[in-house]
Amino acid sequence: HRTLDFIETHLRRPEGEGFNHELPPTGWRQQNPHMHLTEACLAAYEATGARMSRPSHLMLLAKVQGKGGEVDEALRALTAARAVSEETGERSNAAEFHRLRGELTLLKSQAPGIEAEAEACFREAIAVARRQHTKAMELRAATSLARLWERQGKRKEARAMLAEVYGSFTEGLDTRDLREAAALLGRARNR
């Protein structure tokens, strides 16, 4: 578990420490040992026969792969996470599953309809988070949707939706997700 915590910490660092983001996508896997480390940790975990938290681990792999430009592989890992969730009934990451699928969908293609597909994922993530009463996941999904809307020129709608979710927090304002939402709100206000 410590290794996976280490990887998640490196993914969340704003400066990306530990990951070489300057590489072209083709050389990313070979020059970033974290990809291999993540896969090795998952393989070792799966070899034990344990199933608990496996969807979370597969979603972590999907994040790492998506960050490295391996979007098809990331979507496969996400599909596997969903299958395990269905099999085991583990639903704690359901909102994050939909949000991450939306983010990966946007990375996959610029084809017509992709943004609508991603928006549907983000909206489902928000709906799931609300049903599960997970405000942090709702904020994360709302931030993803607001980013998409901002790119589409829907700044007023993005700001109103995100401000409503952000405004429901009274503590933890220094967390990464809340800082990111505040920055997005600040940019929207200044335009």
C-alpha positions in Angstrom: 0.0 0.0 0.0 2.9 2.4 0.7 4.1 2.1 -2.9 0.6 3.0 -4.3 0.4 5.9 -1.8 3.8 7.1 -3.1 2.6 6.9 -6.7 -0.7 8.8 -5.9 1.3 11.5 -4.1 3.5 12.0 -7.1 0.5 12.2 -9.4 -1.1 14.9 -7.2 2.0 17.1 -6.9 1.3 20.2 -8.9 4.9 20.4 -10.1 4.8 16.8 -11.3 7.9 15.9 -9.4 9.0 12.4 -10.2 7.4 12.4 -13.7 9.2 13.7 -16.8 6.6 15.8 -18.5 9.0 17.2 -21.0 9.2 14.0 -23.0 7.4 13.4 -26.2 4.5 10.9 -25.8 6.4 8.1 -27.6 9.3 8.1 -25.1 7.2 8.5 -22.0 6.9 4.9 -20.9 10.5 4.0 -21.4 11.8 7.0 -19.4 9.3 7.1 -16.6 9.8 4.2 -14.2 6.5 5.0 -12.4 4.6 3.4 -15.2 6.4 0.1 -14.7 6.3 0.5 -10.9 2.5 1.0 -11.0 2.0 -2.1 -13.2 4.4 -4.2 -11.1 2.6 -3.2 -7.9 -0.8 -4.1 -9.4 0.6 -7.5 -10.7 2.0 -8.3 -7.2 -1.3 -7.3 -5.6 -3.4 -9.4 -8.0 -1.1 -12.4 -7.5 -2.2 -12.5 -3.9 -5.8 -13.1 -5.1 -7.0 -10.1 -3.2 -9.9 -8.2 -4.7 -10.5 -5.5 -2.2 -9.6 -2.0 -3.5 -8.7 -3.5 -6.9 -10.9 -1.0 -8.7 -9.1 1.9 -7.0 -5.8 0.4 -8.0 -6.9 0.0 -11.6 -8.2 3.5 -11.7 -4.8 4.7 -10.4 -3.2 2.8 -13.3 -5.6 4.5 -15.7 -4.6 7.9 -14.3 -0.9 7.1 -14.8 -1.5 5.7 -18.3 -3.6 8.7 -19.3 -1.0 11.1 -18.0 1.5 9.3 -20.2 -0.6 9.6 -23.3 -1.6 5.9 -23.3 -5.3 6.7 -23.5 -6.5 3.4 -25.0 -4.7 1.4 -22.3 -6.1 3.8 -19.6 -9.6 3.2 -20.9 -9.0 -0.6 -20.8 -7.8 -0.3 -17.2 -10.9 1.8 -16.4 -13.2 -0.8 -18.0 -11.5 -3.5 -15.9 -12.0 -1.4 -12.8 -15.7 -1.1 -13.6 -16.0 -4.9 -14.2 -14.4 -5.6 -10.8 -16.7 -3.1 -9.2 -19.7 -4.8 -10.7 -18.4 -8.2 -9.6 -17.6 -7.2 -6.0 -20.2 -4.6 -5.4 -17.5 -2.0 -4.5 -19.0 1.3 -5.4 -17.0 3.8 -3.4 -15.2 5.1 -6.5 -18.2 5.2 -8.8 -18.2 9.0 -9.2 -14.5 9.1 -9.8 -14.9 6.3 -12.4 -17.3 8.5 -14.5 -15.2 11.6 -14.0 -12.0 9.9 -15.1 -13.7 8.3 -18.1 -14.8 11.8 -19.1 -11.2 13.1 -18.8 -9.8 10.2 -20.8 -12.5 10.6 -23.4 -11.4 14.2 -24.0 -7.8 13.0 -24.3 -8.7 10.3 -26.8 -10.1 12.2 -29.7 -11.1 15.5 -31.1 -13.9 13.9 -33.1 -17.4 15.4 -33.2 -19.5 14.4 -30.2 -16.5 13.7 -27.9 -17.2 16.8 -25.8 -20.8 15.8 -25.4 -19.8 12.3 -24.4 -17.3 13.7 -21.8 -20.0 16.1 -20.5 -22.3 13.2 -20.0 -19.6 11.4 -18.0 -19.0 14.5 -15.8 -22.8 14.9 -15.3 -23.1 11.3 -14.2 -20.1 11.7 -11.9 -21.9 14.6 -10.2 -25.1 12.7 -9.9 -23.4 9.7 -8.4 -21.5 11.9 -6.0 -24.7 13.6 -4.9 -26.4 10.2 -4.4 -23.5 9.0 -2.3 -23.2 12.3 -0.4 -19.5 12.6 -1.4 -18.9 16.3 -1.7 -15.2 16.0 -2.6 -16.1 13.8 -5.6 -18.9 16.2 -6.5 -16.4 19.1 -6.5 -13.8 17.1 -8.5 -16.5 16.3 -11.2 -17.9 19.8 -11.2 -14.4 21.2 -11.7 -13.9 18.9 -14.7 -17.3 19.9 -16.2 -16.5 23.6 -15.5 -13.2 23.3 -17.3 -15.0 21.7 -20.3 -17.6 24.4 -20.3 -15.0 27.1 -20.1 -13.3 25.8 -23.2 -16.7 25.8 -24.9 -17.2 29.4 -24.0 -19.9 28.7 -21.4 -18.1 30.7 -18.8 -21.1 32.0 -17.0 -22.7 28.5 -16.6 -19.3 27.0 -15.6 -18.8 29.6 -12.9 -22.4 29.4 -11.5 -22.3 25.6 -11.3 -18.8 25.4 -9.8 -19.5 28.3 -7.4 -22.5 26.4 -6.0 -20.5 23.3 -5.2 -17.4 25.2 -4.0 -19.5 27.4 -1.7 -20.7 24.3 0.2 -17.2 23.8 1.7 -16.4 25.5 4.9 -13.1 23.8 5.7 -10.2 22.1 3.9 -9.9 25.1 1.6 -6.2 24.4 1.2 -6.7 21.0 -0.4 -5.6 20.5 -4.0 -9.2 20.0 -5.3 -10.5 23.1 -3.6 -7.5 25.2 -4.7 -8.0 24.1 -8.2 -11.7 25.0 -8.1 -10.9 28.4 -6.6 -8.4 29.1 -9.3 -10.9 28.1 -12.0 -13.5 30.4 -10.4 -10.9 33.2 -10.2 -10.1 32.9 -13.9 -13.8 32.8 -14.8 -14.4 36.0 -12.7 -11.5 37.8 -14.5 -12.8 37.2 -18.0 
